[in-house]
Amino acid sequence: DLIAEYSRYVAESLGIPVYTMKGTNMFNLDLPPVREHAELFGDRLYQIDVEKKSFVMRYAACHQQFAIIKDWQISQRHLPFGAFEVADSYRLEQSGELLLGFRVRRMNMPDLHVFCKDLDEAKEWFTRVHKKIYEEIAALDGDYVSLYNLTSKEFFEENKDFFKHLVKLEKKPVLLCFYPPGVNYYWVLNIEYHIIDKMGRPREIATVQIDVGNAKRFGIKFVDKEGKENFPVILHTAIIGTIERYLYTLFDLALKMKRPALPLWLSPTQVRVIPVSDKFEKDAEKIVEKIEKSDIRVDVDDRPLTMQKKVREAETEWVNYVVVVGQKEIESGVLAVRDRRTNEIRQMKLEELVKEIKQNIANKPFRHLVVPKRLSERPQF
């Protein structure tokens, strides 16, 4: 849920109007635009036959968004704008291809479409999306290698300066893949952004493409300054990848760290408070209540275990901050805080700890703890 909400933040951060939509997850193949799009996409799709009709399970958010937008009255001054949905999408993958968190039969796609008046505007916004994709992976201390898929050598030759600029932004070589002549796709450029995972494998995460065919196919038009109707150019992008692939990236990057950790805003437990004995449980719970008020996910280990075992379990659960509470901390008002990033025990006042966490998770979505805050009340595994 946090990643899904964050993907919407990222889409809206591009600086254009973004319309959030929610649509159905199956589409009628009797409709020519749906059938043609499905045929161009490929054969890895779920087809369902109901009441003598054939439907395709959603594999992206294109159909629903395009079916809505074709009925809008759009002028040139409305462009560019975006349409966004975290769309449950389905791909008929073979059993040998499945890989948890990366290649799945049901995924959640933060699908953003950007509608532009012409190819020049599309290239401008393509570049902005390209930069945003790199900003997001850099924020995780990661990096991409890119595969540029093209359906036309002519498009590449005619837009070489555009490609040089994209590669200059990448600051590293890219791989160009030219599709065979005569292959009829609705896009002219599709960049796949790959991480190299811990096992040395390239894994596609983010993507962006220039679509020059679907506006006409679905009947999406806008009126230019001269009052003439035109078909917009559409960018398709998943800036952070699917929800599952973003998670794959997070865990892959974590496992490359000396001390694995998730970003603080995504950690299930951001702070764990541990009383040194049951004598200090009430004091620990008071600290938890104060931290909770600042929208921080915090719990308390009130189980009848040794403090050392509690600290060790917090370590194995990748808890970012572990606060130990005893007589010294109660009397001084200064907490002993174990910081996972540095593996150091820092002396901090409660207000200092809260301020540091709030600064770290600023401008990120928040969800409350979804399990009991007392560990003694949770099922044990």
N, C-alpha and C positions, 0 to 999 in steps of 0.2 A: 504493500500500500504506500509506503514512504517513497519507494522508487517511482511508482506510477505517478504520484503527485509531483515529485521532483521533475519528472519528464515533462510535465505540463509547464512547470516553472521555466524550464529550459526553452521550450517552444515559445513561450510568451516573451522571453528575454531577447528575442531577435529584433523586437522593436516595430513589429507590424501588428495590425489587428488579427487575433487568432480566435476563431469560432470553435468552441468545444462541442462535439457532437456525440451522440450515442445511437448506434444502429443495430439492426438485426444481424444475425450471424449465418444466414443462408440466403441465397439469391437464385432467382428463377433463370435457368439456362435457356428458356424459350425466348428471353429478351436478347436481341442481337448484340447490344453492347456488352452484356454480361458474358455471353457465350464467346464473343471474339476476344475479350480481355482474358478469359480463362484459357482459351486456346493458346494465346500468346505467352501467357505466364508459364505454362508447362503442364505436365501430366501428374504432378505430385499433389493431387487434390482429392478431397472426399466428395463423392457424388451421392446424393440421396434421392431415391424415387418415391414420390408420395402422390397419391390420387392422380396417376397417369401423367405426372409432371416430374421433370428432373431439376434438382436444385444442387448448387455447389455450396459447400461449407465455406465460410469466409476465410480467405487466406491473407487478406490485408483489408484496410478500411476504405479502399478506393470506391467500391460500388455505392455504399451508402452515402458517402460524402458527395460523390459526383451526381447521384440521383437527386439529392437535395439542391445542390448548387445550380444545376441546369435550369431550375425554375426561378432563380433569382434574377432581378433586373440589375445588371452590373454595368457601370460606366468605367471609363479609364481612370477616373479619379479615385475609385475604390481599390485599385490595384497598386501594389501587391497586397494580398491578404492571405491568411493561413486558415486551414481547417484541421482540427486535431481530434484524435480519439485514441485512448488506450484500448485497442481492439483485440478481443480474444480471437485468435487466428489458428487455422488448422492446416497441417501439411501431412500428406499420406507418406510418411517416411518408412523405409524398410527397417525391419528389426535390427539388422546388422549396422544400420546407420545411426541408430539412436544413441545419444550421449547426454546424460543428465545435465541440465542447465545450459546445454549448447544446441543440440539438435533434438527437438522434441516434436510430438504430434499435435500438441496444443500449446500455444505460446501467447504472451500478452505483448502486443505490438504498439508502442507509442508512435502512431502513424501520423505524420504531419505532411500536409500538402500545401505548397506555396504557389499561388496563382499569379502569374506575371504577364504583362501585356505583350511582350515579344521576347525574342531570343537574347537580345542585349540585356534587358532587365533580368531575365532568367540567369544569365551568366554572372551578373552582379550579385544576385541573392544566393546563387550557388556558391560563390566565393565566400560570402558571409557565413553560410551554413558550414562550409568546409573549415573555416576558422573556428567556429563554435564547436565543431566535433573535436578538433584538436585541443581546444581549451578544456573540454570536459575530461578527456583522457589525461591531460597534464595535471588537472586538479587532483587526480588519483595517484600522481607520480608514475604514470604509465606512458606508453607511446604506441603509435600505430605504424605499420607498414601498409602501403596502399596498392590495390589492384585497380587499374583503370580499364573498364570494359567499354569497348566502342563497337557500334554496329556499322560504322562507315569510316573508311580512311579519308574520304573527302571532308567529312566534318572535322577530323583531326587536322588536316592540312589547312583548311580554311580558318581554323581557330587556334593556330599554334601559339600565338602570344598569350591567349587565355590559358592554355595548358602549361606554358612556361611559368606563368604567374602562380598557378596552383602548386607546381613542383617546387618553386622557390619558397613558398610558404611551408611546404613539408620539410625542407632542408635535408632531403635525402633522396636517393633514387626511387622511382616508382616502376611498377611493372605494367606495361601496356598489353592489352589483349584485344586483338581485332577479330570480331566475329566474321564467319565466312560470308561473302557477298550473296545477296538474295534472301538472307534470313530476315524475316519481317518482324521487327520488334517495335514497340510503341515508344521506346526511348533511344536517344543517341549517345548518351554517356551515363554510365553507372559506376560510381566508385565504391569499392568495398574496402573498409578500414579493418585491418587485421591486427590483433595482438599476437605475439609469439608466446605461447603459454609455457608453463614450467617444464613441460615435456618436449619443448622445441617445436611444437606444431602451430602453424598459422591458423587463427580462428577469427572468422569474420564477426565483427560486433556492430559497428555503425555502418550506415550506408546513405547515399544520396544519388539521385538520378534526374536527368532532364527528360521529361515526357513531352513529345511533340505530336502525339496521336490521340490521346484519350479525350481531350476537350471536344474535338470534332466527333469522335465516336459516341460520346455521351450527350452531345448537344449543348455544351457549356459555351456561352458567348458573352462578350462585352461590347459596349458601344464606344468607339473612339471619338476624338474631337470633331471629326467630320460627320459624325452620326452614322458611320458604317459599322456593321457587325464584324467582329473578329473572334478567333478562337485563341484563348490564352495558352501560354506555355506553362506546364505544371511541373514543379519540383516535388519529388517523393523523397522523404527522409525519415529515418529513425536516428535521431542525433546521438542518443546514448545506446542505441541497439534495443533489442527486446528486453523486457524486464529480466527474463531468465539469463540472457547473455551478459547483461550488466552485472548480475550476481556472479556469473561465471568469472568475469573480469575481476571483480572485487576479491573473490576467494583465491584466484590465481595470483594476483598481486600480493595478497596477504601471505601466501605460502612462500613467496620469494623473500619475505622480510626475515630479519633475524628473530624478531618477536612478532608473530602474526597478530594482526589487528584489523578490524573493520573501521571505516571512517566513523567518528564519534556520533554523528547524527543518525547513523544506521545501526549502531550497536544495540542489541535487544536490552541489555543492562548497561547503562552508562556509568553508574556509580553503585558500588556495593558497600554497605556499612556492616562492619563486623565487631560486635562487642567481645572484649577479651574474656568475659565470663557472663553467666546469666544475671549476675548482679547489675550489669550495665545495659541490659536489654531495653529498659524503658528510656534510658538516655539515648541509646542508638535509634529507637523509634522516633524520638523527638527530632533528631537530626534528619531522619528520613522525611518527616512531615515538612520540615522547612525547605529541604531540597526539592521535594515534589511541587511545592508552590511556584517554583520557577520553571515549570514544564521541563523537567529533567527526569529521565527514567532511572529510578533508584529502587533498590530493594535492601532487605536486611537478612543476614544469615543468623537466624535465631535457633538453629538446630543444636542438639546436644552433642557437638563435636569439638575437638580441640581447635584452638585458633589457627594453628599451623595447617591443619587439614582444610579449614575453611578458606584460608588464603590460597592454598594450593589449588583448590577447586575453582576459585575465582580466576586464577591464572589460566587454567585449562579451558575456561569459558570465555576467555579473551575480554574480560571486564576491563574497561578503560581506567577507571579509578577505584581503588580499594581503600576504604577509610576504616582504620582500626580505632575503636573507642574504649578507653580505660580510665582509671582514676586520674592519671596525668593529664589526659585530654580534657576531661570534665573540669578539672580545677583551673587549667590554664586557658581554656577556650581555643587552643591551637590543636589542630587535628594532624595525625600522622597519615599522609596520603601517599599510597603507592601508585605511581604514574606508569602505566604499561608501556608508553612510548619509550621512556628512558630507563625503565626498571629501577628508578630511584624512589626513595621515600622522602617526601617533601613535607616540611612543616608549614601548614596553611591554616588561616582562619576560614571558617565556613563561608563567609562572604567572598573571600578571595577565590575559593574553589568554584563557587557558583558563577562568579563573574568570568572566570577563565573558560568554563564550559559554555556559557551563553555566547561568548565571543566566538568560540570555535564553531558553534552550530547556527550562528546567525544566518538568516535568509535561507534556511533549510526547513522542509516540512517536519511536523512533529506528530507523533502518536503516543498516547499514554501506554504504560506497561499493560500487557494483556494477560498477565498471570498474577496470582497473589503476590503482594510485595514481601510477605514473610515466607522464606524458603521452607519453613516447617509445614506450610499449608499446601505445598505443591506435591504432585505425585513424584515419587523417587524412582529412578531407573537403575 
